[in-house]
Amino acid sequence: MSDKLDLSSFEKKLEVRNIQMEDIDQILEMQKVCFPNMEPWKRKHLESHLTIFPEGQFCVEYDGKIIGSCSALIVNFDEYDDKHTWDDITDEGYITNHNPEGYNLYGIEVMVNPEFRGMKIGKRLYEARKDLARELNLKSIIIGGRIPNYHKYESELTPREYVEEVSSQNIHDPVLTFQIMNGFTVMRINPGYLPDDRQSLKYATLMEWNNIDYRAKSKRHFKTAYPVRITVIQYMMKNIDSFEEFAKQVEYYVDVAYDFGSDFAVFPEIFTTQLMSFLEEKVPSKSIRKLAEYTEDYIELFTKLAVSYNVNIIGGSHFVEEDDHIYNISYLFRRDGTIEKQYKIHVTPNERKWWGIQPGDTVKVFDTDCGKIAIQICYDIQFPELARYAVDQGANIIFVPFCTDDRQGYLRVRYCAQARAVENQVYTVIAGTVGNLTQVENMDIQYAQSGIFTPSDFEFARDGIVGECHPNIETVVVGDVDLEILRRQRKSGTVRQLRDRRRDLFEVKYNNLDTEVKPIKH
């Protein structure tokens, strides 16, 4: 592989957005596939939704195609009878009863194209509703949920008994189980809710999700926190027999990150060298080029996992061949299907000697759905100028995939990451490899204790450590960092390193960067 890969050929853009008028035809066609035995929307219904309450109508677009959608309106639920029907709460589907001054978001429809199930499309739509409820300071979200598997148990169980069995996870219902897993609780069971819902025998579970950020007596929204959840994978390097075995191990950890509700999953530096355990090439410089042949497989795997599990992935780093040179590159795989990359800037003597790794010369800061981030691979975090540049460009989190073979090397990474967090008022995250690859030359010993670090001030963790793994075991650490606390501390903390820097006395000059440095004022 001699030419640079065109990353755009791997990208499949996934976006959650508000429905537009031009989406209606696709949604009507999708509904026929999702609910073939039920009366579908009419165009005038969806046009009414977009006219009356456009911000409450969401869809998921994947690679230019609508693959999921949901509809909602705002009501004062206390004004409706407990045994209301779908027609009552939606004004027969037109939502002309939408009340902008109401207290409850009422969800009236969710559908996902069956071809794309398993990609967490429904969860994304539910999260969009929750974000809207928080933004509008609504008290709760209420839904009338179908129980489509009930017809299989009607001779054995009453509707109440069926709901209890599903709630106890003794029976799986594709709708009710999903709603429970997304934080909704059952309020009651309504008969005759949807007359054409034969699978549910016309029953529906009235369910509610409560907005714990709701502020009574005010319709204003106060954003007091901006939590970002991070799962750091302390990855075990062990001999494997195939790329499929590697993929299985990687997917396990992405699934763990998803189960914890994480925004980011972080893998270590050059953990893909695990593939060298079955490549049967002992000469390090040659084995690296064989490893680089798996670059496309690696990118395809992580792109798929980021989208399918709805997690932004820092894909550790991987040796890539470009123009007959080998680079150490860390990729950002966003959960919307887009990809970015950061070259390692400072190459260690060991990398240069054994593998002939070439340095990159571009420092990047990336936009994500959780703010701006940077990636600095292992040795790079030991050069304070890079972190200063990243924070000047708006980075709130610096991810540091690393690979060290002894405690001294690990401590260099850790101490510098914590120093960067203090001096730049930024979060830093280090993820390292453990275990041994006894059959791979120059990759036989690993030492790591991965962690998540904060600046040092009263609103942060006492020791500046959100969480850390036990050293040298295969595990993860999960922690939340709060970008709102970071913003406040940069403006009014006990010390304010970013604001108090003596720019009149010293500055850092950056050469050979793609973009001119335009520092953000802190």
N, C-alpha and C positions, 0 to 999 in steps of 0.2 A: 504494500500500500504506500505509494509514493506521494500522492496528492492529498491535500487537506480534505477532510470529509465535509460535505455540504450538509450541515446539521438540519437545514430546513427540509431536507427530504425525509427526515425521521419525524418531524413535528406533525402532530395532529391536534389542532387547537380546540380546546374545550372551554366553553364560556357559559356561565350562568348570568342571565340578563333579563331585563323586562321584555315582555312580548310586544312586538310591533304589528301594525295592521298587515304588513306584507307576510307575516308568519302564519296567518289564519289558515290558509289552504293546507299547509303542511300539518298543522295541528288537527284539522278536521280529518285528514287522511290517517294520521297516527291514531286517532281515537277509534277508528274502525278496526284497527289491528289490536288495540289494547282491550277494547270492550265490544267484541263482535256481537254479543247478544243483548246489548242495551241500547236504548235510544240515544243517538249521538247529539252533540251540540249542533245548533244551527249557526250559520255565519252571523246572523243578527245578535245571537247571544254573546259571542266573543267580541263583536264590535261594541256592544253595550258595555262589556267589562272594561274595554280599553278607553271608552269615553268617560265612564264614571269613576273608575279607580285604577288607572294604568299602573301605578307603582305597586299594586298588589298582585299583578299577573306576571309570572315568571316562566322562563323556558330555559332548557339546556341545549346549546348548539355545539355539535361535535363535527369538526371538519366540514362545516358549512351546512350540516343537516340538523333539523330539530329532532331530538331524540327523547325529550321529556318536557312536561309542562305542568303548571298548577295554577289554580285560580282562587281568589279570596275576596272578601269584603269586610268592612268594619261594622259591627253592630253593638248595641247595648243588649247583651244577652239576657239580662233580667226582664226585658220587655217581651220575651218570647216564652211560650208555654213549654214546659219540660218535655212534652211529647210532640214537639213540633216535627214537621216533615221537611224534606229537602226543598220542596216547592215553597213551603212557608218561609224558610230562612233565606232563600235566594230570589224571592219574588218570581218563581217559575223559571229561574235561570238567568234573569236579566239584571239582577242585583240593583234594581232601582231603589231598593230599601237601604242601600249603603249609607251609613251615618258617619261622616268624618269626625264627629265629636264623640263617637262611641268609645267603649273601653276594651272591646274584644275583637281580635282578628279571627274571622270564621273562614276556615278552609273548606272549599266546596268541591275540589277536584284535584287529584294528582294522577298523572299517567306517565309511564315509561315504556318506550318501544321495547318489546320483548327481546329483540336482537341485541340490545345493549344492557340487559340486566346483568348484575354482577359488577357494575362499574360505579356503584354508590350514587347513581343519578337521583334516586328518590331522596337519599340523605342530603344531597346538595340542595335540592328544592326545599326540604324542610328547614335546612339551615338558613336559606335565604328568607324564609318566612320569619324565623326567629330573629334574624338581624333586623327585619322590617319592624317587628313588634317592639324591639328595643329602641330603634330609631324614633318611632312614633310614640314611645312611652305608653304602650298598650298593656293592659293588665294581664292578658293571657291570650293564647291561641286555642280555639275550640274547633273540633272537627266531628263530623258524623261519619264514623268509619265503617266500611263494609266488613262482613265476616264471611268471605266467599267459600270457605271450606265447611261451613256449618251444615250445608245440605248433606254432607257425608255422615253426619252424626245425629241428624234430627230424630231418628228412632231411638237413640240411646240417651241423649242429653237435652235438657231444656236450654234455651239461649243463655240463661244465667250460668248454668253448669258448664256449658261450652266455653264461655268467656273465662270462667275460673280455671278451667283446665289449660287454656292457652296462656293465661297469666302465670300459671305455675310451671309453664314450659313442658307440660305433658303432651300437648298437642301443638303443632305448628300451623299457624294461619298466616298466609302471605301478607295480609294487610294488618291485622291486629298485632301480630308479633312484631312487625316492623315498627308500628306506632309506639308500642311499649318500649322497644329498644331505643327509640328516639326521645324518651322522656315524657311521654304522654300517659296520663292515668285515666282509668275508666270512671266516669261519673254515673252513667246509667245506660240502660238499653232501651232504644226506641223502636217500637213495632211500626211497620208500614212506612218506613223512612223513604225507601226508593221502590216504588211499585214494580219496576221492571228488573229489579235485582233478584233474579231467581236463585242464584247460588247462595245468597245470604237469607233467602226466604223472607225478603223485605225488611229484615232486622238491621239495625245499625248500633254500634257502640258510640255513645256520646263521650268524647275524650277531651282532656284539657292539659295544656302545658302552661305553667305559670311563669311569668316573667319576673324573676327575682330582683331585677333592676328597676321595676316599676316605681314611680314616684307619685304617690297620691296627692291630690289637690293641685296638680300641675300637669299641663300637657307638654312642658318643655322636656327635652332629653338632656341629661347630664352624663357626659362620658367621663367616668371617674377611673376607669381602668382600661388597659389595652393588653390583655394577656396573650402571650404566644407560647404554645406548648412545644417542647423539644424532646425528642427521644434520641439519645446518643447510644450507638451500638458499639460495644467493645467486642470486636469481632475475633473469633477463634480461627487462627490459621492452622489448618490440618489437611493432610493429604486427601485428595479427591480423585475420582476416575473420569469425570466428564464435566462439560459445561452445564449440563442439565442438573448435576448434583450441586454445583455452585449456585445456579439459579434458584433451586429449591431452598437452599440455606438463606439466600438473600431475601426471598419472598417471605420466609418465616418471620424475619425481623421487620420487614415493612408491615406485615400483618399485625405484629405486636404494637408498632407505632400507631397504626390505625385504631386498634382496640383501645389504646390510651387516649384517643382523640387528639393526636399530635398534629401540629402544623408543619413540623420538620422532622425528618428522619436523617440522621447523620452517620455516614460510614467512614472508616479510616482511610488514610493514605495508602496507595498501591496495594490494597487488599486483593485486587484482582491477580496479583502474583501467585495466589493460591492455584490458579490454573496451570502454572508451570509445573505443578507436582505430577501432571500426567503428560507433559509435552515431550519428554524423553530427549531433552537437549541440555547437556551439562555446561556448555560454554555460555557464561552469563550474557555476553553481547549478542550471541545468536538466539538465546532463549527469549530475550526481550523482544526481538523482532518477530518471533513466533507468537509471543503473547499479543503483540500489537495486531495480529491478524484477527483477534476476537473483538476488535473495537466496535464493529457494527453490531455484533450480537449483544455486547454489553450495553450499547446505547438503546437498542430496541427493547431489551429487557427492562431497563430502568424507566424508560419512557412509559411503557405499558403499566408498570407497577405504580408509578406516580399518579397516573390518571385513574387506574382501577381502584386504588386504595385512598384516593383523595388526600395524598400527603406530598408536600414538597420534599424532594430528596436531594441531599448533598451526597453525590455518588462517590464519596471517598476520592480517590484519584486513580488514574490508569495510565500506563505507558502507551503513547500514541505515536505512530510514525507519520511524519509529514515532510514531504520534500527530502526524503532520505535521512531525516534527522529524527531522533526519538525525544519526545517531550513528556514531562510529567504533568498531566492535565486533570483538574477537578471539574466535574460537570454539575451544574444545577439543573435538575429535572423538576420543572414546576408541575403542579397538579392540574394545570389547564392544558398540559401537553407540550408546552414550549420548553426550549433547552438553551442554556448558556454555558460558557466554559471559562475557566481561569487557569492560565499556565503558571507553573511554579517558577518564581522569579529567581530565587537563589538556589543553586544546585549544590548539594553537599560534595565534599571531596570523594566520598564513597560512591555516590551516584555517577560522578564523572569518571572515576577510575574503572569501575566494574561494568557499567552499562553505557557509558558515553552519552549521558543525558545532557541535552542542551537547555539553556535557560530561556524563559519567555521574557518579554519586555513590555507587557501591558498590564496595568493594574486596573481592575474593574470593580464597580459597585453595581449591584443588580436590584431592580425593582421586583418585589414579590407582593402577594396579597397580604403579607404581614410586614410591610414596610421595606426599607432598603437594607440589604445585607452585603457582606463581602466574604470572600473565601481566601484564606492565606495558608498555603500548604506547608505544614511542619516547620522547616527552617525559616520560612518567610516571616513567621511571627516573631522571630528573634531580631528582626530589623525594624525598629520603632517607626521609621519613616513611612512604611507601608500602611500601618494601622492609622497613623495620623492622616495620611492622604485619604483613606477610606472614610474616616469619620468626617473629614472636611467635605466629603462628597455626600454626606447624609447617612452613612451606615449606622445602624443601631445594634447590629449583631455581627460579629466576625466569627465565622466557622473555621476551625483549624483541624483538618484531617492530618494525622501524624502516624509515623511508623518509626519506632526507636528500638534498639536492641539491648539497651541497658538502662539502669536507673538514672545514671548521670545524664544521658541523652533525653530521657523522659522529663527530668526536672528542668532541663533547659527550656523545653517546650512549655511546661506548666508554669514555671516562674515568669516567663516572658508573657504568656497569655494573661496571667493575673496582673502583671504590670501594665499591659496594654489596657486592660479593663479599668484600672484605677486612673491612669494618666490621661485617658481619652474619654472617660465616662461612657463606656460602651460595654455591652455584654460580649463575652468570649466563650466559645464552646470548643473543647478539644475531644477528638475521637481517635482512639488508637487500636492497634492490633495486639493480640496476645497469642500464645501457643507457639508451635514450632513447625517448620517445613524442613524436616531432616534430609529430604532428598533433593532440595533445591539449593544450588550454590549461592551464597551471599544472602540467603533469606532463612537462616536456620534458627535464630533466636529472636523473641519479641518481648518487650516490656512496656506495659501501659497501665495507667489509671485515668480513665476518661472522666470528664467533668464539665460543669456549667458554672461560669464565674460572673460576678457582678462588680460594679464599682464599690467603694467602701464608704458607706454613709448610713445614717439611721434607718432609712426606708428600705434598704436592701438587706439581704441575709447577713447575719452577724459577722461571719468570717469571710464574707464575699464569695461564698460557695452555695449555689442553689442546690447542687447535688453532685456526688461523685461515685464512681464504681469502686468496688473492692479491687485492689491491684491484681492483675494477671489471671483473671478468670473470665470466662465467656458470660457476658451479662449485658444489661442496658441500664442507663439511668434516665429518668424522666423528670423534667422540671418545667416550671412556668417562669418566664421572664415578662415583666410588665413594661411596655414601651411608654405608657403614660407616666409612670414613676420616673423613668429615665428622663423624659422631657422636663418634668418638674425639677428634678435634681440638677439638671444642667442649667436651669435658670435661677434656682434659689437654694442649692445645697449648702452644706457646711463649708465646703470648698468647691470652686467652680473652675477646674483646670482649663476647660475649653474657652471660657470667657476671660480668664485672667492671664492667659498666655501673653508674653511680652513680644508681640509682633513688631514693636518698634525696635527691639534689640536683635531678634533672630527670626529666621524663617527657613523653611525647607523648600528647596527648589527642585522641581521634578523635570527630568529630561526624557525624551523619547516616549512620551505617553500619547495615546491616541487622541485624548481630549484634554483641553486646557483645564487646569485646576481653577475652579471657582468656588472657594470655600463657602459653606453655609454659615450664616451668623448664628451663634449659639447664645 
